[in-house]
Amino acid sequence: MANIKKGDLVEVITGKKQDNGGDRGKQGKVLEVLTDQDRVIVEGVNYVTRHNRVGQTQRGTKTGGIETFEAPIHISNVALVDPETKKPTRVGHRVEEQVKDGVKRTVRVRYAKKSGKDL
């Protein structure tokens, strides 16, 4: 079971500090999880600029120019944010029983462990 999923609030825990133009300490929502590469795309973090060559489509409209977008960041460089303390925390799993339509089922559930001073 994955520790970080799409839609989770995460914080960048490595890299340059924000004072030096980095992303460490920034929080954002996970837009996409790239499981085969062990990377995540986080909203508002790791912006890169791509220069696309100017071209034309069949209709004659111009394409290209400079675009900025979020690049993937390695999953080990982010930590899940505890919803109560708003600090980065570790993720645990516990086994619970759910009753759905009269059927008992064992399910693994994620929970935020107690967040310490700093991670």
C-alpha positions in Angstrom: 0.0 0.0 0.0 1.4 3.4 -1.0 2.1 6.0 1.7 1.3 8.9 -0.5 -1.7 9.1 -2.8 -3.2 11.6 -5.2 -4.9 14.4 -3.4 -2.8 14.2 -0.2 -1.3 17.3 1.4 2.5 16.9 1.5 5.5 19.0 2.4 8.9 19.1 0.8 11.5 18.0 3.4 14.8 18.2 1.4 16.5 20.6 -1.0 17.3 24.3 -0.9 15.6 26.5 1.7 13.0 28.9 0.4 15.3 31.9 1.3 17.7 30.6 -1.3 15.1 30.0 -4.0 14.4 26.4 -3.1 11.2 24.5 -2.3 12.0 23.0 1.2 9.2 23.7 3.6 6.5 24.3 0.9 3.3 22.4 1.2 1.0 21.4 -1.7 -1.5 18.9 -2.9 -0.3 15.8 -4.8 -1.6 16.1 -8.4 -0.2 12.8 -9.8 1.8 9.8 -8.5 4.2 8.2 -10.9 4.6 4.8 -9.3 7.0 3.3 -11.9 9.5 6.2 -11.3 8.8 6.6 -7.6 8.0 10.3 -8.1 5.1 12.6 -7.4 3.9 15.9 -8.9 3.1 18.4 -6.2 1.0 21.6 -6.8 3.1 24.7 -6.7 6.4 22.9 -6.1 9.4 22.3 -8.4 8.4 24.7 -11.2 10.5 24.4 -14.4 10.4 26.4 -17.6 10.3 24.7 -21.0 10.9 26.6 -24.3 8.9 25.1 -27.1 9.8 25.7 -30.7 7.3 27.9 -32.6 5.3 26.0 -35.2 1.9 26.0 -36.9 -1.0 23.7 -36.7 -3.2 22.7 -39.7 -5.5 25.6 -39.1 -2.6 28.1 -39.1 -2.5 28.9 -35.4 0.8 29.5 -33.8 2.1 27.0 -31.1 5.2 27.2 -28.9 6.6 29.7 -26.6 7.6 29.6 -22.9 5.6 27.5 -20.5 6.0 26.8 -16.8 4.8 23.7 -15.1 5.4 21.4 -12.1 8.1 18.8 -12.6 8.1 15.5 -10.7 9.9 15.2 -7.4 11.2 12.0 -5.8 8.7 10.5 -3.3 11.4 10.3 -0.6 11.8 14.1 -0.7 8.2 14.7 0.5 6.4 13.8 3.7 2.7 13.5 4.4 1.3 16.4 6.4 -0.5 15.6 9.7 -4.0 17.2 9.3 -4.1 18.2 13.0 -0.7 19.8 13.5 0.0 20.8 9.9 3.5 19.4 10.2 5.2 16.6 8.2 4.7 13.2 9.7 5.3 9.5 9.1 2.5 7.2 7.8 1.3 4.1 9.6 -1.1 1.4 8.6 -3.6 -0.4 10.9 -6.0 -3.2 10.1 -9.7 -2.5 10.7 -12.9 -4.3 10.1 -15.5 -2.7 8.0 -19.1 -3.8 7.6 -20.5 -3.0 4.2 -23.9 -4.4 3.1 -23.8 -6.9 6.0 -20.3 -8.3 4.9 -17.3 -8.0 7.3 -14.1 -7.1 5.6 -10.6 -6.4 6.9 -9.1 -3.3 5.4 -5.7 -1.6 5.8 -6.1 2.1 6.7 -3.5 4.8 6.6 -3.0 7.1 9.6 -0.6 9.9 10.5 1.7 9.0 13.3 2.5 11.5 16.0 4.5 14.3 14.4 7.6 15.3 16.2 9.5 18.6 16.4 10.9 18.3 12.9 11.3 15.5 10.4 
